[in-house]
């Protein structure tokens, strides 16, 4: 007996249906897609890590610049204040000259501008004030600080004192000094508390004697007109520009003659002498401010450069990431196209063999069903 043999192109050459032919290409596409996704995720993760580092550095640079800008603000304000101080000094010079014509009016102008100098320099808090608002016991100039870089390095720029201040210390430890920078005289007790009953306007103060070599001074102060004047004697300490209120400029000849301050050429000569010294000191203070401002501006320029570099680095990171993603996709697409081409050729060859064999089998009785 002869066994029945059945044969077809399908059984001999495999399934040649469309799904079967496309299956290898579909598998290749899936693999390539997965590879693209994995490499893209890796590239994006590296970008995020790089951006996080650059963003943290950017935050630190912004903080550094903010600190430097505060210092710049302090020195810019000081520069404007020094311009006002110099103008007040010029006005005081005019008041000294005018006192020969109208003593009462120009003496008040003198005192007003004297107080204006202190208002100009004391307008800002100590940490942002290189020319004023100093401790009134030591008159130590303030120091302006700011961050130099993203580490803990700090820049410290010492200031100066460009105001007018003084104190007269009595033997009992009490002190007479200007009230809040004005030319009015205020008494402070030995414990530092203010004597609320010890306030006198400048016009109620009269110099009795002064020894420049020792600082010993004596003056008459009238607090209550009905009670008369009281004598204040102690040691004078001057600070800042060293200019005193108008009552101080009373020469010995005026004292001997019972004349008020600024009433004679000798009085005015004393005032001019101190004014010249004060003007020279104001120039030095202004130079100190300008030097501090220049240093801060230099630091800000450097910080701006670092910020620009950081921004450029962030931009470069994004561009590099985009280029990498494009390269990943292009390379894998080329791989897929090559695989698809090879699969297409293989499938085409397989189909050709199947077609040839099917045609041959149809003509050969051997492939017919035998029983």
C-alpha positions in Angstrom: 0.0 0.0 0.0 1.2 3.4 -0.9 0.8 6.1 1.8 -1.1 9.2 0.7 1.2 12.1 0.4 -0.1 15.6 0.5 2.0 18.6 -0.1 1.7 22.3 -0.7 3.9 25.4 -0.8 2.6 26.4 2.6 3.6 23.2 4.3 7.0 23.0 2.6 7.9 26.7 2.8 6.0 27.9 5.8 3.1 30.2 6.1 3.2 32.8 3.3 0.2 34.8 4.5 0.6 38.7 4.8 0.7 38.6 8.6 3.4 35.9 8.6 5.4 37.9 6.1 5.1 41.1 8.1 5.8 39.6 11.5 9.6 40.0 11.3 9.3 43.6 10.3 6.8 44.3 13.1 9.2 42.7 15.6 12.1 44.8 14.3 10.0 47.9 14.5 9.1 47.2 18.1 12.7 46.5 19.1 13.9 49.7 17.4 11.1 51.8 19.0 12.0 50.4 22.4 15.7 51.2 21.8 14.7 54.8 20.8 12.6 55.2 23.9 15.3 53.9 26.2 18.0 56.1 24.8 15.8 59.1 24.8 14.9 58.6 28.4 18.6 58.2 29.2 19.5 61.4 27.4 16.6 63.3 29.1 17.7 62.0 32.5 21.2 63.3 31.9 19.9 66.6 30.7 17.7 66.9 33.9 20.7 66.2 36.1 22.8 68.7 34.3 20.1 71.3 34.4 19.6 70.7 38.2 23.3 71.4 38.8 23.2 74.5 36.6 19.9 75.7 38.2 21.3 75.3 41.7 24.4 77.3 40.7 22.2 79.9 39.1 20.3 80.3 42.4 23.5 80.8 44.2 24.7 83.4 41.7 21.5 85.3 42.0 21.9 85.3 45.8 25.5 86.6 45.4 24.4 89.3 43.1 21.6 90.4 45.4 24.1 90.8 48.2 26.4 92.8 45.9 23.5 95.0 44.7 22.7 95.8 48.3 26.3 97.0 48.8 26.1 98.9 45.5 22.9 100.6 46.8 24.7 101.5 50.0 27.6 103.2 48.2 25.4 104.9 45.7 23.3 106.4 48.5 26.5 107.4 50.3 27.7 109.1 47.1 24.5 111.1 46.8 24.7 111.9 50.5 28.3 113.2 50.1 27.1 115.5 47.3 24.6 116.9 49.8 27.3 117.2 52.5 29.5 119.2 50.1 26.6 121.5 49.2 25.9 122.1 52.9 29.5 122.9 53.5 29.3 125.5 50.7 26.1 126.9 52.3 27.8 127.1 55.7 30.6 129.1 54.0 28.0 131.5 52.7 26.4 131.7 56.1 29.8 132.6 57.7 30.3 135.4 55.2 26.7 136.6 55.6 26.9 136.8 59.4 28.7 140.1 59.1 25.6 141.5 57.5 22.8 139.7 59.4 24.1 137.8 62.4 20.8 136.2 63.6 19.6 135.0 60.2 22.9 133.6 59.0 23.7 132.0 62.3 20.5 130.1 62.0 21.4 129.2 58.4 24.8 127.9 59.7 23.1 125.7 62.3 20.5 124.5 59.9 23.1 123.3 57.3 25.2 121.8 60.2 22.2 119.6 61.1 21.5 118.9 57.4 24.9 117.3 57.1 24.0 114.8 59.8 20.6 114.1 58.2 22.3 113.3 54.9 24.8 110.8 56.3 22.6 109.2 58.9 19.7 108.4 56.5 20.4 104.6 56.2 20.9 101.7 58.6 24.5 100.9 59.8 24.9 97.8 57.7 24.3 99.7 54.5 25.9 103.0 55.5 29.6 103.6 54.9 29.5 107.3 56.0 27.2 107.7 58.9 24.8 106.3 61.5 27.7 105.2 63.7 28.0 104.4 67.3 28.0 107.8 69.1 30.4 106.7 71.8 33.2 105.4 69.7 32.3 106.9 66.3 33.8 103.8 64.6 32.9 103.8 60.9 30.6 101.0 59.6 31.8 98.2 57.4 29.7 97.2 54.3 29.8 93.5 53.6 28.6 91.5 50.6 29.1 88.0 49.1 32.0 87.8 46.6 31.1 84.4 45.1 29.0 81.3 45.7 31.3 80.1 48.4 31.5 81.6 51.9 33.9 84.4 50.8 32.9 87.9 51.8 34.1 91.3 50.8 34.3 93.8 53.6 34.8 97.5 52.8 35.5 99.9 55.6 33.7 103.2 55.6 34.3 106.6 57.2 32.3 109.0 59.3 31.3 112.1 57.3 28.9 113.7 59.8 29.3 116.3 62.6 29.2 115.1 66.2 30.7 116.0 69.5 30.3 115.4 73.2 31.2 117.3 76.3 32.0 115.0 79.2 31.5 116.4 82.7 33.3 115.4 85.8 30.2 113.6 87.1 30.1 111.3 84.0 27.2 113.1 82.4 27.5 114.2 78.8 26.2 117.0 76.7 25.9 116.4 73.0 23.8 117.3 70.0 20.2 116.0 70.0 19.8 113.4 67.2 22.4 115.2 65.0 20.8 118.6 65.4 22.6 121.6 66.8 20.4 121.5 69.9 22.2 120.5 73.1 20.9 117.5 75.1 22.2 116.3 78.4 22.6 112.6 79.1 23.0 111.1 82.6 26.1 109.1 83.6 24.1 105.9 83.0 23.4 106.9 79.4 19.7 107.8 79.9 18.5 111.0 78.5 17.8 113.9 80.9 14.4 115.0 79.6 14.8 118.4 81.3 18.2 119.0 79.8 17.5 120.3 76.3 18.7 123.6 75.0 18.5 125.2 71.5 21.7 126.4 69.9 20.8 130.1 70.4 20.7 129.5 74.1 24.3 128.2 74.2 27.3 130.5 74.7 30.9 129.6 74.7 32.8 130.8 77.8 36.3 129.3 77.2 38.0 126.6 75.2 41.6 125.3 75.2 42.3 123.4 71.9 45.4 121.8 73.4 43.5 120.0 76.2 40.0 120.0 74.9 38.8 121.7 78.1 35.6 123.7 77.4 33.2 125.8 79.4 29.9 127.2 78.2 26.7 128.7 79.5 23.5 126.8 78.7 20.0 128.2 79.1 17.3 125.6 79.4 14.6 127.6 81.1 14.9 131.4 80.5 13.1 132.1 83.8 15.8 130.0 85.7 18.7 131.6 83.9 21.8 129.9 82.4 23.9 127.1 83.9 27.6 126.6 83.4 28.7 123.4 81.8 32.4 122.6 82.0 34.1 119.4 80.7 36.2 117.9 78.0 35.2 118.3 74.3 35.6 115.4 71.9 34.8 116.1 68.2 34.1 113.5 65.5 33.5 113.3 61.8 34.2 116.4 59.9 35.0 118.3 63.1 32.8 121.2 62.4 30.9 122.7 65.4 27.6 124.6 65.7 27.8 128.4 65.3 28.0 129.0 69.1 31.4 127.5 69.2 33.0 130.2 67.0 33.6 132.9 69.5 37.1 134.2 69.8 38.7 135.2 73.1 38.3 138.9 72.1 34.6 138.4 71.6 34.3 136.6 74.9 36.2 139.5 76.6 34.0 142.0 74.9 30.8 140.1 75.6 30.0 139.7 71.9 28.1 136.7 70.4 29.7 134.1 68.2 30.4 134.9 64.6 30.1 138.6 65.2 33.7 139.5 64.5 36.3 138.8 61.8 38.3 136.7 64.4 35.2 134.6 65.0 34.6 134.1 61.3 38.3 133.2 60.8 37.9 130.4 63.4 34.8 129.1 61.6 36.5 129.3 58.2 39.5 127.4 59.5 37.3 124.5 60.7 35.2 124.7 57.5 38.4 124.2 55.4 39.4 121.2 57.4 35.8 119.8 57.2 35.8 120.3 53.4 39.1 118.5 53.0 37.8 115.6 55.1 34.6 115.5 53.1 36.7 115.1 49.9 38.6 112.2 51.5 35.3 110.6 52.6 33.9 111.0 49.1 37.0 109.4 47.6 36.5 106.5 50.1 32.9 106.1 48.9 33.8 106.2 45.2 36.6 103.6 45.7 34.1 101.4 47.5 31.5 101.9 44.8 34.1 101.0 42.1 35.0 97.9 43.9 31.4 96.8 44.3 30.7 97.5 40.6 33.7 95.4 39.6 32.4 92.5 41.7 28.9 92.9 40.1 30.5 92.8 36.6 32.3 89.6 37.5 29.1 88.1 38.9 27.2 89.1 35.7 29.8 87.3 33.7 29.3 84.2 35.7 25.5 84.4 35.4 25.9 84.8 31.6 28.1 81.7 31.5 25.6 79.8 33.5 22.7 80.8 31.2 24.8 79.9 28.1 25.6 76.5 29.8 21.9 75.8 30.3 21.2 76.7 26.7 24.1 74.5 25.5 22.7 71.6 27.6 19.4 71.9 25.9 20.9 72.1 22.4 23.2 69.2 23.1 20.2 67.2 24.3 18.1 68.0 21.2 21.1 67.1 19.0 21.6 63.8 20.8 17.9 62.9 20.5 18.0 63.7 16.8 21.1 61.5 16.4 19.5 58.7 18.3 16.4 58.7 16.2 18.3 59.1 12.9 20.8 56.3 13.7 18.1 53.9 14.8 15.9 54.8 11.9 18.7 53.9 9.5 19.1 50.6 11.3 15.5 49.9 11.0 15.5 50.8 7.3 18.4 48.4 6.7 16.6 45.6 8.6 13.4 46.3 6.8 15.2 46.2 3.5 16.8 42.9 4.3 13.6 41.4 5.6 11.8 42.6 2.5 14.4 41.0 0.3 14.2 37.7 2.2 10.4 37.7 2.1 10.5 38.4 -1.6 12.9 35.5 -2.2 10.8 33.2 -0.1 7.7 34.1 -2.0 9.4 33.6 -5.3 10.5 30.1 -4.3 7.0 29.3 -3.0 5.5 30.4 -6.3 7.9 28.4 -8.4 7.4 25.3 -6.3 3.6 25.7 -6.4 3.7 25.9 -10.2 5.9 22.8 -10.4 3.7 20.8 -8.0 0.6 21.6 -10.0 2.2 19.9 -13.1 3.7 16.9 -11.3 1.3 14.0 -10.7 3.6 12.9 -7.8 2.1 15.7 -5.7 -1.4 14.6 -6.4 -3.2 12.6 -3.8 -2.4 8.9 -4.1 -4.4 6.1 -2.6 
